Amino acid sequence: MEETAIFAGGCFWCMVQPFEDQPGIDKVLSGYTGGHVENPTYEQVSSHTTGHTEAVEIKYDPEVVSYKQLVDLYWQQTDPTDAMGQFQDRGDNYRPVIYVKDDEQRKIAEASKKELAASERFTDPIVTQIEEVKPFYVAEEEHQQFYKKNPARLALEEKGGREQFIQENWQK
């Protein structure tokens, strides 16, 4: 039975490949969630007026990969101490959020957040929010599989600080 996880961690272009490369992942979609506008466009979300975040919806097989493993991987793609965006992407539409669909996901996400805080990996507080799932709107086709369609542009985005941050904080 397929399950769903939704994570916001800044630019959705940068969040697809790390999950898609994992065993047990059936599909990763870029989209928008958490706001108050139905069927928003990229331009609307970028205007900071919709309340939405750029996010990824991950369809996965829980027999192969657990929700806990996905949450652990999520942390390693983000700066969990930055509430106002991620790396060069600033604003509420880039805020880090774990969207939970039920009590089980909430329990796992909250325990993982506490575990990360207790690890003292970061000196600043862990500010990533854990929020209830809201409708997820799939982004326009040009934003799907962006890392495959436009690797040069993605490389520029990664050079905005994400790649270096991951190396310095997660790969040591």
N, C-alpha and C positions, 0 to 999 in steps of 0.2 A: 504494500500500500504506500503510495507516494505521500510525502509530507511537504510542508512549505515553511520556509524561514524567510524573514524580511529584515534586512539590515541597511542602515544609512551610514555611510562613512566618507562623506565628501563626494567628490566627482564620481558618478556612477560608472563612467568609462573605466576608472581605475579599480573598480571593485569586482568586475566580472571574472577576469582570468584567474585570479587566485582561487576562486571557488570552483570554476568550471574545470580546472585541472585536477580536481579531487575525485577519487573513486566514489561511486554512489550518487554523484550529482547528475540528474537527468537534464536540467535546463536552468539557465540563469538569465533572467530578464531585467533590463534596465527600466526604471519607471519612477513614478512619483507617488508619495503617500504622506499622510499625516496632516493634510491641510483641509481647507474648506471649499475649494473650487472643484466641481466635477469635470472630469476629462481635461485637465489642464494641458497646455502646450509647454514646450521647453522654454519659449520666450516668456510665457506667463510665470512659470516657476522661477526663472532667472530674474524676474522683476521684483522678487521678494514680497509679493502681495498676496500669495495664495496660501501661505502657511505650510506648503508641501516641502518635503526633503527629496533630493535625488536619492534613490534607493535601489537595491537589487532584491528581486524575489527569486528565491532558490527552491527549485523542486528537487527533492532528494529521496533516496531509498533508505529509510531508517535501519534496515537490515544490514546495510553496508557502512553508512556513516551516521553517527548520532548527532542530535541537536547540540549536545555539549561540545562535540568536536567542531561543529560549525561555529559556535560562539567563540571557542578558543582561537580558531583561525581568523574570525572577524577582528578580535582584539589586535592581532598581529598586522592588520592592514590599516590601522588607524592610530591617531594620537588621542587616546582616551582622556587626556587632560585639557583638551581644547574644545570648549562648548560652542564657540562661535564660528566654526568651520573646520576645515582640514587642510593644513599646509597652505598652498597659495590660494585655495578656494575659500572665500570669506562670505559669511552671511548665514542666515537661518536655514536656507535651503541646502546648506552643506553641513548642518550640525550632525553629530554622531548620535544615532538612535538604534537601539535594538527593539524592534516591534514584535510583541509577543501575542500569540493568538489564544493562549489558554493558561491556566494555572501552572501546568507542568513546564511550559516554556518560560514563564515568569520565574518560577522557582529555580530553574537551571541558570537563567540569565543573571538573576540577583546573586545567586551563590558564586557564580563565576566572577562577577564584578567585585564582590567582597574578597574573593581569593586574590584577584589582581591587586586590589588596594593593600591587602595584607602582605603581599610579596615585596613591597617597597621597591619595586622596579622603577617607579616614578616617585619623585619627591612631591609633585603637585597632586591635588586630589583627582580621583577618577570622576569625571563629570558626564560621561556618556549617559544619556537618558534611556530608561526602559519604559516603553509606552505600549498601550493596547494597539493592536492592529486596526488600521482604518482601511478604507478601500484603496487598492493598489491599481494605479493607472499605468498601463504599459506605455513607455515612451515611444516616440516616433521611430520608424524603421532605421533611420540613419544613426541612431544611438545604440542599436542592438549590435552586439559583437564588434564594438568599436575598435577594440584592440586588433582585430583581424582586418578590418576595413581601412584603418588609418593608423598604422603602427608608428609612423613618424610623429604624428600629432600626439598620440598617447605617450610616446617617449618624452616629448616636451612637457606634458603634464606631470609625468613621474619625476622629472628633474626639478619640479617646483617644490621639492622638499620631502615628498612621500618616500621615495626610494632611499634617500639618505637616512631619514628618520627610522625606517624599518631596519636598515642595516645597523644603525647605532643602538637601537633599543630592543630589537627582537632577535637579531642574529648574533648575539654574543653569548 
